[in-house]
Amino acid sequence: MIYKVLYQKDKIVNPRRETTQTLYMEADNYVQARELVEDNTPYNIELIQELTGNSLKYEKEHADFKLTTFEDKK
């Protein structure tokens, strides 16, 4: 499954909508997606959203869509 992760680059600074960034990743489920981001980055995760169907198609066509890969440490 493909997930869209909205995050702040820093856990210390208060989140602001203007500084929210996005990454796209593939994971087996929501829990694995969260664990991979938490284990491999210092990011403050705001939202993880599964992309399917028309949502996935839209993101691929209209966003800076590039899958981020992380090594699963388990």
N, C-alpha and C positions, 0 to 999 in steps of 0.2 A: 504494500500500500504506500501511497505517496502522502506525505504530511507537509503542511505549511506551518512553520514555526515563527511566531512573532516574538521578538526579544529586544532587550536593551543590552548593549555591550558590557555594561558594568552593573554589579549588584549593589554597589555603594550609593551611587547617585540616584535620586528620585526619578522614577520613570516619567517621561514626557512623550506624548503622542508624536511630536515632531522628530524625536530621535529613535522611534521604533524602527527596527530593521527586520528583514524577512530572510529566511532560508528555507529551502525545500529539501526534503530527505525521504529516503525509502526506509521503511521499517515494517516488521511483522505486525505490530500493534502500537497503540497509543503509549503504553507503558514503556516499551522498548525505545520508542522515539524520544520520550522524555529522559530516560536513563542515558541514552547515547549523547544527547546534548549536554546534560548535567555533568557527565563523566569526562567529556572532552573539551568543554569550553568554560569560560568564566561568566557566561551570559545569564541574565535575569530573564527567564522565560515568562512571557505574558500570556500566550495562547498557543495551543497546538490544535490544528484543524486538519482532519482527514479530507483529502481532495479526491473526489470521484466524479465520474460522468461529465456534465457540463462545466462544473467548477474547475476540474482538472484541465479540460480543454481550454477554458478561458485563460487560466493562469499560463498555460504553455504558449498561448497566442499573444497575450497582452502584457505579461510581466517579464522581468528579467529572470526567466526560468532556467535554473541550473541546479542539478541535484548535488547536494553536499554529501560527502561520504565520511563516515567515522568508522574506526575499528571497534568492533564489539569486544570489550575486554573480558567478557565472560566465556 
